[in-house]
Amino acid sequence: MNMENQGATADPQLQQFIEIESQKQRFQQLVHQMTEVCWEKCMDKPGPKLDSRTEICFVNCVECFIDTSQFILNRLEQTQRSKVSSSESMSE
């Protein structure tokens, strides 16, 4: 049995598990990336607690990171939809 046929007959529960784990991995990568960017931007000197300026910087950085990520995802979806609709109109 080749791998292509094996993937087509895979257990749906296994496929769902793999998809969920992939989503978890993508989320963890995003959190790691966001933490790295915001830590470098906002953290001057580590201390026992965050001062208000640092806390505000972290909040703004995270919100900006999320907004930027959402904008990029939306733009990619729009581009993909326009490619699909133009390929459909060309095939008609």
Summary of the structure (lengths in Angstrom):
residues: 92
radius of gyration: 21.0
end to end distance: 38.3
largest distance: 65.5
contacts: 177
relative contact order: 0.06
helix: 84%
strand: 0%
